[in-house]
């Protein structure tokens, strides 16, 4: 029995030695790899009172321009909206607005519900957005002397 165990161990040793093979290998290191996330950033000119108009008469339209500049490193889509902060609701609901960007219309309707189509702006580029705000010709005398204070919002999202 002892011979059988020794013989089995000897055969296992020979087989494992013959089955083990050596392979040459090599490796190199590529150093200093840096991965940086991009940025989405903008500036707007003018930064205050961009849509201030007045006095506006029935049938009259006044234009104002806002420059939206991409100061980040990724392209973005800009959407502009406006929200009433104070003033008379009847005047707010009566005002009309047409928005264009570099000659392309991106909104036409009531100022109160304005939400433009997305405007694509590449890094380092500026989009010139023009707002034509008017009071319809059929506006009544009840709007005389009314005012509205509103905020213009420019929301941007990385271009997809």
Backbone as numpy.savetxt, mean C-alpha at the origin, in Angstrom:
# Nx Ny Nz CAx CAy CAz Cx Cy Cz
29.44 -74.96 20.94 28.61 -73.78 20.94 29.49 -72.53 20.94
30.56 -72.60 21.70 31.46 -71.49 21.76 32.09 -71.25 20.40
32.39 -72.31 19.69 32.97 -72.18 18.36 31.99 -71.53 17.40
30.75 -71.89 17.55 29.73 -71.33 16.67 29.60 -69.82 16.90
29.64 -69.39 18.14 29.55 -67.96 18.45 30.77 -67.20 17.95
31.94 -67.77 18.10 33.17 -67.13 17.62 33.14 -67.04 16.11
32.71 -68.11 15.44 32.64 -68.12 13.97 31.64 -67.08 13.48
30.50 -66.97 14.13 29.49 -65.99 13.72 30.01 -64.58 13.91
30.70 -64.33 15.00 31.27 -63.01 15.25 32.33 -62.68 14.24
33.14 -63.68 13.85 34.20 -63.48 12.86 33.60 -63.17 11.50
32.55 -63.87 11.09 31.88 -63.61 9.81 31.26 -62.23 9.81
30.62 -61.82 10.90 29.99 -60.50 10.99 31.04 -59.40 10.88
32.21 -59.61 11.50 33.27 -58.63 11.44 33.80 -58.49 10.02
34.00 -59.61 9.34 34.52 -59.58 7.96 33.51 -58.89 7.04
32.25 -59.24 7.19 31.23 -58.64 6.32 31.09 -57.14 6.56
31.14 -56.72 7.79 30.97 -55.29 8.06 32.20 -54.51 7.59
33.37 -55.08 7.68 34.58 -54.41 7.21 34.56 -54.30 5.70
34.08 -55.31 5.03 34.03 -55.27 3.57 32.92 -54.36 3.08
31.86 -54.15 3.87 30.73 -53.33 3.45 30.94 -51.85 3.73
31.86 -51.49 4.59 32.10 -50.09 4.91 32.99 -49.49 3.85
32.53 -48.42 3.26 33.31 -47.75 2.22 33.53 -46.30 2.66
34.60 -45.74 2.26 34.90 -44.34 2.55 34.64 -43.52 1.29
34.00 -42.34 1.45 33.75 -41.43 0.34 34.43 -40.12 0.67
35.03 -39.49 -0.35 35.63 -38.19 -0.15 34.53 -37.14 -0.14
34.63 -36.14 0.71 33.65 -35.05 0.76 34.39 -33.73 0.92
33.67 -32.67 0.66 34.23 -31.33 0.84 33.09 -30.38 1.15
33.39 -29.26 1.74 32.39 -28.26 2.06 33.05 -26.89 2.00
32.28 -25.90 1.59 32.79 -24.53 1.62 31.75 -23.65 2.30
32.18 -22.55 2.82 31.29 -21.61 3.51 31.19 -20.33 2.68
29.98 -19.86 2.47 29.75 -18.58 1.82 29.32 -17.63 2.91
30.17 -16.69 3.25 29.98 -15.84 4.44 29.17 -14.58 4.13
28.73 -13.97 5.21 28.16 -12.64 5.23 26.92 -12.46 4.35
26.02 -13.42 4.35 24.75 -13.29 3.65 23.80 -12.47 4.52
23.19 -11.43 3.95 22.28 -10.57 4.69 20.96 -10.52 3.92
19.87 -10.73 4.64 18.55 -10.64 4.05 17.81 -9.52 4.77
17.34 -8.54 4.02 16.69 -7.37 4.59 15.26 -7.29 4.08
14.34 -7.02 4.97 12.94 -6.81 4.57 12.80 -5.43 3.95
11.97 -5.31 2.94 11.71 -4.04 2.29 10.85 -3.13 3.14
10.69 -1.89 2.70 9.87 -0.93 3.43 8.82 -0.32 2.51
7.68 -0.03 3.09 6.62 0.72 2.43 6.50 2.03 3.19
6.80 3.15 2.53 6.76 4.46 3.18 6.34 5.51 2.15
5.70 6.57 2.65 5.26 7.63 1.74 5.33 8.98 2.41
5.36 10.01 1.57 5.16 11.38 2.00 4.10 11.97 1.10
3.38 12.97 1.64 2.31 13.61 0.90 2.51 15.12 0.98
2.38 15.77 -0.16 2.47 17.24 -0.22 1.25 17.79 -0.90
0.56 18.75 -0.36 0.78 19.36 0.94 0.36 18.43 2.06
0.94 18.62 3.22 0.68 17.74 4.37 -0.53 18.19 5.18
-1.01 19.41 4.94 -2.18 19.93 5.67 -3.08 20.69 4.71
-4.36 20.68 5.01 -5.38 21.47 4.30 -5.32 21.28 2.79
-5.04 20.07 2.35 -4.86 19.81 0.92 -6.12 20.02 0.09
-7.28 19.80 0.68 -8.53 19.93 -0.07 -9.33 21.17 0.34
-8.70 22.12 1.00 -9.41 23.32 1.41 -9.85 24.10 0.17
-11.15 24.34 0.07 -11.72 25.14 -1.02 -12.76 26.08 -0.43
-12.96 27.19 -1.08 -14.03 28.05 -0.63 -13.77 29.49 -1.00
-14.77 30.24 -1.10 -16.16 29.78 -1.11 -16.50 29.17 -2.47
-17.32 28.14 -2.42 -17.73 27.47 -3.65 -19.20 27.78 -3.90
-19.54 28.08 -5.14 -20.91 28.42 -5.51 -21.56 27.25 -6.23
-22.87 27.17 -6.25 -23.54 26.11 -7.02 -23.08 26.13 -8.48
-22.77 24.94 -8.99 -22.30 24.79 -10.37 -20.80 25.00 -10.54
-20.11 25.30 -9.48 -18.67 25.57 -9.54 -17.88 24.36 -9.06
-16.72 24.15 -9.70 -15.80 23.07 -9.30 -14.42 23.68 -9.10
-13.78 23.31 -8.01 -12.44 23.79 -7.69 -11.52 22.59 -7.58
-10.31 22.69 -8.17 -9.38 21.56 -8.15 -8.24 21.81 -7.17
-7.82 20.73 -6.56 -6.66 20.72 -5.68 -5.82 19.51 -6.03
-4.50 19.63 -5.89 -3.59 18.55 -6.24 -2.79 18.12 -5.02
-2.63 16.82 -4.90 -1.83 16.23 -3.82 -0.79 15.32 -4.47
0.47 15.48 -4.07 1.54 14.61 -4.55 1.79 13.51 -3.53
1.70 12.26 -3.98 1.94 11.09 -3.14 3.27 10.49 -3.60
4.29 10.59 -2.74 5.63 10.11 -3.10 5.96 8.83 -2.36
6.48 7.84 -3.10 6.92 6.58 -2.51 8.34 6.76 -2.02
8.52 6.82 -0.70 9.85 7.00 -0.11 10.42 5.68 0.42
9.70 4.59 0.18 10.18 3.27 0.59 10.94 2.60 -0.54
11.23 1.32 -0.38 11.97 0.58 -1.40 11.10 -0.44 -2.12
9.82 -0.55 -1.73 8.88 -1.44 -2.40 7.79 -0.61 -3.07
7.32 -1.05 -4.22 6.21 -0.38 -4.86 4.96 -0.53 -4.01
4.04 0.44 -4.14 2.79 0.33 -3.39 1.61 0.79 -4.21
0.42 0.40 -3.74 -0.84 0.87 -4.28 -1.44 1.81 -3.26
-1.78 3.04 -3.69 -2.36 4.04 -2.80 -3.85 4.20 -3.08
-4.63 4.27 -2.03 -6.07 4.52 -2.11 -6.35 5.72 -1.22
-7.12 6.69 -1.75 -7.47 7.84 -0.92 -8.95 7.82 -0.57
-9.22 8.22 0.66 -10.59 8.35 1.16 -10.67 9.66 1.93
-11.87 10.06 2.27 -12.07 11.28 3.03 -13.15 11.02 4.08
-13.02 11.67 5.23 -13.99 11.49 6.31 -14.36 12.86 6.88
-15.64 13.08 7.08 -16.15 14.31 7.68 -15.81 14.33 9.16
-15.26 15.44 9.62 -14.89 15.60 11.03 -15.81 16.59 11.76
-16.34 17.56 11.01 -17.22 18.56 11.61 -17.98 19.26 10.48
-19.01 20.01 10.85 -19.72 20.80 9.86 -21.11 20.29 9.58
-21.66 20.77 8.46 -23.06 20.51 8.09 -23.18 19.29 7.19
-24.00 18.36 7.61 -24.19 17.11 6.86 -24.83 17.35 5.50
-25.76 18.32 5.40 -26.40 18.58 4.10 -25.38 19.02 3.06
-24.45 19.90 3.44 -23.40 20.31 2.50 -22.49 19.13 2.18
-22.11 18.37 3.18 -21.26 17.19 2.99 -21.86 16.23 1.97
-23.14 15.99 2.11 -23.81 15.06 1.19 -24.01 15.65 -0.20
-23.98 16.99 -0.32 -24.20 17.63 -1.62 -22.92 17.72 -2.46
-21.78 17.72 -1.85 -20.51 17.91 -2.57 -20.20 16.73 -3.48
-19.73 17.05 -4.67 -19.32 16.04 -5.65 -17.80 16.07 -5.78
-17.23 14.96 -6.21 -15.77 14.88 -6.33 -15.39 13.98 -7.50
-14.45 14.45 -8.30 -13.87 13.63 -9.37 -12.36 13.62 -9.12
-11.78 12.43 -9.07 -10.35 12.29 -8.76 -9.65 11.67 -9.95
-8.54 12.28 -10.34 -7.71 11.74 -11.42 -6.27 11.63 -10.94
-5.56 10.70 -11.53 -4.13 10.55 -11.25 -3.40 10.51 -12.58
-2.59 11.51 -12.82 -1.84 11.61 -14.07 -2.76 11.43 -15.28
-3.96 12.03 -15.21 -4.90 12.00 -16.32 -5.87 10.84 -16.33
-5.71 9.86 -15.47 -6.61 8.70 -15.42 -7.60 8.89 -14.27
-8.89 8.77 -14.58 -9.91 8.93 -13.54 -9.91 7.72 -12.61
-9.88 7.99 -11.29 -9.89 6.92 -10.30 -11.09 6.99 -9.36
-11.90 8.07 -9.49 -13.15 8.16 -8.72 -14.00 9.28 -9.32
-15.31 9.09 -9.30 -16.26 10.12 -9.70 -17.56 9.86 -8.97
-17.93 10.75 -8.05 -19.15 10.56 -7.27 -19.21 11.51 -6.10
-20.03 11.20 -5.12 -20.14 12.06 -3.93 -18.84 12.09 -3.13
-18.49 13.27 -2.64 -17.30 13.38 -1.79 -17.46 12.52 -0.54
-18.68 12.44 -0.03 -18.95 11.72 1.22 -18.61 10.23 1.14
-18.62 9.65 -0.05 -18.33 8.21 -0.19 -17.08 7.94 -1.00
-16.23 8.95 -1.13 -15.04 8.80 -1.99 -14.11 7.70 -1.50
-13.77 6.82 -2.40 -12.73 5.81 -2.22 -12.17 5.56 -3.61
-10.95 6.00 -3.83 -10.37 5.91 -5.17 -9.97 4.48 -5.51
-9.83 4.24 -6.79 -9.20 2.99 -7.23 -7.74 3.04 -6.81
-7.09 1.89 -6.66 -5.67 1.90 -6.28 -4.80 2.59 -7.33
-3.85 3.34 -6.86 -2.89 4.04 -7.71 -1.52 3.44 -7.45
-0.91 2.83 -8.47 0.40 2.18 -8.32 1.51 3.22 -8.37
2.40 3.18 -7.34 3.52 4.11 -7.27 4.80 3.31 -7.02
5.74 3.41 -7.94 7.02 2.70 -7.84 7.93 3.41 -6.83
8.92 2.70 -6.28 9.85 3.33 -5.35 10.51 4.56 -5.97
10.56 5.65 -5.21 11.18 6.88 -5.67 10.30 7.72 -6.59
9.14 7.24 -6.96 8.25 7.96 -7.87 7.18 8.73 -7.10
6.56 9.70 -7.79 5.50 10.51 -7.21 4.27 10.44 -8.10
3.12 10.22 -7.49 1.86 10.25 -8.22 1.17 11.57 -7.92
0.76 12.26 -8.97 0.04 13.54 -8.81 -1.45 13.25 -8.87
-2.13 13.43 -7.73 -3.55 13.12 -7.61 -4.32 14.44 -7.56
-5.27 14.59 -8.48 -6.05 15.83 -8.57 -7.49 15.58 -8.16
-7.98 16.43 -7.27 -9.34 16.34 -6.75 -10.13 17.54 -7.27
-11.20 17.27 -8.00 -12.10 18.33 -8.47 -13.35 18.26 -7.59
-13.50 19.25 -6.71 -14.59 19.25 -5.74 -15.57 20.35 -6.14
-16.84 19.98 -6.20 -17.82 20.96 -6.64 -19.15 20.82 -5.94
-19.92 21.87 -6.10 -21.28 21.92 -5.58 -22.20 21.88 -6.79
-23.10 20.92 -6.87 -23.99 20.81 -8.04 -24.79 22.10 -8.26
-25.10 22.38 -9.52 -25.84 23.59 -9.89 -27.19 23.67 -9.22
-27.80 22.53 -8.91 -29.13 22.52 -8.29 -29.10 22.68 -6.77
-27.92 22.96 -6.19 -27.83 23.15 -4.74 -28.72 24.32 -4.32
-29.43 24.15 -3.23 -30.39 25.16 -2.77 -29.79 26.20 -1.86
-30.59 27.24 -1.62 -30.18 28.35 -0.75 -29.89 27.89 0.67
-30.44 26.76 1.07 -30.25 26.29 2.45 -28.80 25.94 2.75
-27.94 25.82 1.73 -26.54 25.48 1.95 -25.64 26.72 2.10
-26.21 27.91 1.89 -25.40 29.14 1.98 -24.73 29.24 3.35
-23.44 29.52 3.33 -22.69 29.73 4.57 -22.32 28.46 5.31
-22.79 27.30 4.86 -22.43 26.04 5.52 -20.95 25.73 5.30
-20.40 24.88 6.11 -19.01 24.44 5.96 -18.91 22.96 6.33
-17.82 22.37 5.91 -17.49 20.99 6.27 -15.99 20.95 6.55
-15.61 20.32 7.64 -14.20 20.05 7.92 -14.01 18.55 7.74
-13.02 18.17 6.95 -12.81 16.75 6.63 -11.32 16.43 6.65
-11.03 15.15 6.80 -9.64 14.66 6.71 -9.51 13.79 5.48
-8.42 13.99 4.77 -8.08 13.17 3.61 -7.11 12.10 4.08
-7.40 10.85 3.73 -6.53 9.73 4.11 -5.91 9.12 2.86
-4.62 8.84 2.94 -3.91 8.12 1.88 -3.41 6.83 2.51
-4.02 5.72 2.12 -3.63 4.40 2.62 -2.85 3.68 1.53
-1.71 3.11 1.90 -0.90 2.39 0.92 -0.68 0.95 1.38
-0.54 0.09 0.39 -0.26 -1.32 0.62 0.77 -1.77 -0.41
1.68 -2.59 0.02 2.70 -3.11 -0.89 2.04 -3.65 -2.15
2.59 -3.30 -3.29 2.06 -3.77 -4.58 2.26 -5.28 -4.69
1.26 -5.95 -5.22 1.33 -7.42 -5.36 1.51 -7.76 -6.82
